[in-house]
């Protein structure tokens, strides 16, 4: 993803001549706060470090965060580069919702064995789902599948194959071809061609959401340059869900939505409407 954005940026400069790029202080730092099980426990949650088995014999690191009084559970599928220890804002947002949460690292991420691949990440997501349902006895009727960015593909795959109470997609991707096409300004498109690996084109949330009727919440930032909000618009239009909602968060970027008040309000509204 970062490589594609870099290419688009270089091409923009080359074809547009001299330009001035403005960089302000707050955008100069990519701050990632860490979080630990001890911090979560201090907020009143029970945290279990778990090993999630996959069908191809890997064990993935995860944290199962829960409260006895919680009536619903979230399976969280992170975006590209997501690792649990840097998910402070994400986990904190769910801790405020009084729900159980399973977060996990994909294969090849964090301390996990293996190497990332499209098929592998799908297996990881299914393994996390099966872990919750079979080992933690979570009822699918109380389970929300959540995906951020790249994780929206994983969440969509799970929701398309397993029962659940609902699905939340944050900064979602429609499909690879649509996403790469939106990275390049219109006036550069005659000069730029993406050669997309066929396996990446197998992922299509457009296809999945046009088939599944689950309560759906789509979250997008109006200033997201990585996964433009127009993709969330498109997914909303194609979704056949009878209970769907699109929330565009003013000024929101790609990784900062959990820090916005509109995000917390949207989650509250969704959980109250589903449960």
VMD Tcl script that draws the C-alpha trace (Angstrom):
set ca {
  {0.00 0.00 0.00}
  {2.76 2.45 0.95}
  {4.68 1.53 -2.20}
  {1.70 2.36 -4.41}
  {1.16 5.68 -2.68}
  {4.85 6.54 -3.12}
  {4.67 5.74 -6.83}
  {1.56 7.90 -7.25}
  {3.27 10.75 -5.41}
  {6.39 10.62 -7.58}
  {4.34 10.51 -10.77}
  {2.29 13.47 -9.65}
  {5.44 15.56 -9.18}
  {6.98 14.44 -12.47}
  {3.94 15.24 -14.59}
  {2.83 18.42 -12.89}
  {6.15 20.30 -13.00}
  {7.34 22.48 -10.14}
  {5.18 22.29 -7.06}
  {5.30 23.05 -3.37}
  {4.45 20.34 -0.87}
  {3.35 21.67 2.49}
  {4.28 19.70 5.61}
  {3.06 20.94 8.96}
  {4.38 19.90 12.35}
  {1.48 17.69 13.41}
  {1.81 15.61 10.24}
  {5.55 15.09 10.65}
  {5.25 12.41 13.35}
  {3.72 8.96 12.98}
  {2.95 8.35 16.63}
  {1.95 4.86 17.71}
  {1.12 4.38 21.38}
  {1.59 0.89 22.75}
  {-0.81 -1.03 24.94}
  {-0.28 -4.07 27.14}
  {-2.50 -6.67 28.82}
  {-1.62 -5.04 32.16}
  {-3.09 -1.72 31.01}
  {-6.28 -3.43 29.86}
  {-6.60 -5.33 33.14}
  {-6.27 -2.09 35.10}
  {-9.42 -0.86 33.32}
  {-11.47 -3.76 34.67}
  {-11.16 -6.29 31.86}
  {-9.91 -9.84 32.02}
  {-7.24 -10.46 29.37}
  {-6.14 -13.85 28.17}
  {-3.12 -14.31 25.95}
  {-4.35 -16.92 23.51}
  {-2.91 -19.10 20.76}
  {-5.26 -19.31 17.78}
  {-4.85 -22.46 15.68}
  {-5.19 -22.30 11.90}
  {-6.09 -25.09 9.52}
  {-2.54 -25.05 8.11}
  {-1.02 -25.73 11.54}
  {0.08 -22.26 12.67}
  {-0.56 -20.77 16.10}
  {-1.33 -17.04 16.08}
  {-0.89 -14.71 19.04}
  {-4.05 -13.03 20.24}
  {-5.62 -11.25 23.19}
  {-9.11 -12.21 24.27}
  {-10.41 -9.22 26.23}
  {-13.69 -9.66 28.07}
  {-16.00 -8.67 30.88}
  {-18.49 -10.99 32.55}
  {-21.39 -8.59 31.95}
  {-20.67 -8.06 28.24}
  {-23.46 -9.31 25.97}
  {-21.61 -9.14 22.64}
  {-18.19 -9.90 21.17}
  {-16.12 -8.22 18.46}
  {-13.71 -10.11 16.22}
  {-11.26 -7.42 15.09}
  {-9.37 -7.81 11.81}
  {-6.71 -5.12 11.58}
  {-5.33 -3.29 8.60}
  {-1.96 -3.65 6.90}
  {0.74 -3.15 9.52}
  {-1.66 -3.80 12.44}
  {-0.11 -5.42 15.48}
  {-1.80 -5.72 18.86}
  {0.78 -3.82 20.89}
  {0.31 -0.64 18.84}
  {-3.51 -0.83 18.85}
  {-4.00 1.53 21.78}
  {-6.75 3.69 20.26}
  {-8.58 0.72 18.75}
  {-8.68 -1.36 21.91}
  {-9.47 1.67 24.09}
  {-12.48 2.48 21.88}
  {-13.92 -0.98 22.39}
  {-13.16 -1.01 26.10}
  {-15.51 1.98 26.35}
  {-18.26 -0.05 24.68}
  {-18.39 -2.84 27.28}
  {-17.98 -5.64 24.74}
  {-15.68 -8.63 24.53}
  {-12.93 -8.27 21.91}
  {-10.57 -10.67 20.20}
  {-7.57 -9.00 18.58}
  {-4.88 -11.05 16.90}
  {-1.81 -10.65 14.74}
  {-1.77 -12.09 11.23}
  {0.81 -14.67 10.20}
  {4.22 -13.07 9.74}
  {3.16 -10.05 11.84}
  {4.44 -9.34 15.34}
  {5.95 -12.52 16.76}
  {3.83 -14.87 14.64}
  {5.35 -17.54 12.39}
  {4.69 -17.79 8.67}
  {4.52 -15.28 5.84}
  {1.54 -13.08 4.82}
  {-0.43 -14.05 1.73}
  {-3.98 -13.46 0.55}
  {-4.96 -17.07 1.19}
  {-3.06 -17.13 4.48}
  {-4.78 -14.07 5.92}
  {-8.15 -15.55 5.00}
  {-7.20 -18.70 6.89}
  {-6.12 -16.56 9.85}
  {-9.48 -14.80 9.95}
  {-11.42 -18.04 9.79}
  {-9.20 -19.48 12.50}
  {-9.94 -16.51 14.77}
  {-13.68 -16.91 14.16}
  {-13.61 -20.65 14.86}
  {-11.54 -20.04 17.99}
  {-14.22 -17.74 19.38}
  {-17.14 -19.99 18.50}
  {-15.62 -23.37 19.35}
  {-13.19 -22.63 22.17}
  {-14.73 -19.56 23.80}
  {-18.32 -20.67 23.16}
  {-19.31 -17.34 21.68}
  {-22.77 -17.48 20.11}
  {-22.63 -16.21 16.49}
  {-25.83 -14.27 17.23}
  {-23.78 -12.06 19.56}
  {-20.69 -11.77 17.35}
  {-19.72 -8.68 15.33}
  {-17.11 -9.04 12.60}
  {-14.97 -5.90 12.30}
  {-12.45 -5.05 9.59}
  {-10.24 -2.02 9.08}
  {-8.75 -1.24 5.65}
  {-7.01 -4.44 4.48}
  {-8.90 -6.19 7.28}
  {-12.17 -5.25 5.58}
  {-11.39 -8.00 3.04}
  {-10.83 -10.50 5.86}
  {-13.99 -9.41 7.70}
  {-15.99 -9.62 4.48}
  {-14.68 -13.11 3.77}
  {-15.63 -14.30 7.26}
  {-19.09 -12.71 7.17}
  {-19.71 -14.23 3.75}
  {-18.95 -17.73 5.02}
  {-19.97 -17.80 8.69}
  {-23.03 -16.65 10.68}
  {-22.72 -13.42 12.66}
  {-24.84 -10.69 14.22}
  {-23.40 -7.90 12.08}
  {-20.38 -6.46 10.31}
  {-18.46 -3.19 10.70}
  {-16.07 -2.00 8.01}
  {-13.79 0.95 8.77}
  {-12.02 2.72 5.88}
  {-13.04 -0.21 3.67}
  {-11.71 -1.26 0.29}
  {-14.08 -2.19 -2.52}
  {-11.65 -4.29 -4.57}
  {-8.04 -4.05 -5.73}
  {-8.77 -2.63 -9.19}
  {-11.07 0.10 -7.87}
  {-8.67 1.02 -5.09}
  {-5.57 1.36 -7.28}
  {-7.58 3.30 -9.86}
  {-8.43 5.89 -7.21}
  {-4.79 6.39 -6.20}
  {-3.90 8.13 -9.45}
  {-5.28 11.58 -10.40}
  {-7.41 11.54 -13.56}
  {-4.89 13.52 -15.59}
  {-2.17 10.91 -14.93}
  {-4.25 7.84 -15.72}
  {-3.22 7.74 -19.41}
  {0.40 7.37 -18.24}
  {-0.05 4.90 -15.38}
  {-0.98 1.24 -15.49}
  {-1.19 -1.11 -12.52}
  {-0.37 -4.74 -13.15}
  {-2.38 -6.34 -10.33}
  {-1.57 -9.87 -9.21}
  {-4.65 -11.97 -10.06}
  {-4.84 -13.32 -6.52}
  {-5.42 -9.77 -5.23}
  {-8.39 -9.40 -7.55}
  {-10.07 -12.33 -5.84}
  {-10.98 -10.04 -2.95}
  {-14.15 -8.08 -3.60}
  {-16.26 -6.53 -0.88}
  {-18.57 -5.32 -3.64}
  {-19.42 -8.93 -4.40}
  {-19.72 -9.97 -0.76}
  {-21.92 -7.08 0.40}
  {-24.20 -7.53 -2.59}
  {-24.95 -11.04 -1.26}
  {-25.10 -10.92 2.55}
  {-27.95 -9.40 4.55}
  {-26.33 -8.58 7.87}
  {-26.62 -5.34 9.85}
  {-23.84 -3.21 8.40}
  {-21.94 -0.16 9.63}
  {-19.54 1.58 7.24}
  {-17.10 4.11 8.69}
  {-14.91 6.41 6.61}
  {-12.94 9.63 7.05}
  {-13.56 12.48 4.65}
  {-9.81 13.16 4.48}
  {-8.70 9.57 4.01}
  {-6.14 9.54 1.18}
  {-5.39 5.79 1.45}
  {-8.88 4.36 1.08}
  {-11.02 7.25 -0.20}
  {-14.51 7.59 1.32}
  {-16.01 7.07 -2.15}
  {-15.31 3.38 -1.69}
  {-17.45 3.29 1.44}
  {-20.16 5.10 -0.55}
  {-20.00 2.43 -3.24}
  {-20.23 -0.41 -0.71}
  {-23.23 1.24 0.91}
  {-24.98 1.43 -2.45}
  {-24.37 -2.21 -3.39}
  {-25.15 -3.65 0.06}
  {-28.38 -5.62 0.26}
  {-28.53 -5.24 4.04}
  {-31.88 -4.13 5.41}
  {-30.05 -2.44 8.28}
  {-27.14 -0.46 6.89}
  {-25.57 2.83 7.86}
  {-22.75 4.90 6.39}
  {-20.95 7.36 8.67}
  {-18.52 9.83 7.08}
  {-16.40 11.41 9.80}
  {-15.40 15.04 9.01}
  {-11.64 15.50 8.94}
  {-11.04 11.81 9.57}
  {-8.00 10.15 8.04}
  {-7.07 6.51 7.57}
  {-5.87 5.57 11.06}
  {-7.38 8.14 13.42}
  {-11.12 7.43 13.37}
  {-11.20 5.69 16.79}
  {-10.05 8.99 18.29}
  {-13.06 10.90 16.92}
  {-16.26 11.47 18.90}
  {-18.33 10.61 15.82}
  {-16.71 7.17 15.81}
  {-17.76 6.46 19.40}
  {-21.28 7.69 18.66}
  {-21.53 5.47 15.57}
  {-20.42 2.38 17.52}
  {-22.90 3.14 20.29}
  {-25.75 3.53 17.80}
  {-24.80 0.31 15.98}
  {-24.58 -1.90 19.07}
  {-27.83 -0.51 20.47}
  {-29.62 -1.20 17.18}
  {-28.28 -4.75 16.80}
  {-28.55 -5.98 20.40}
}
mol new
graphics top color blue
foreach p $ca { graphics top sphere $p radius 0.5 }
foreach p [lrange $ca 0 end-1] q [lrange $ca 1 end] { graphics top cylinder $p $q radius 0.2 }
display resetview
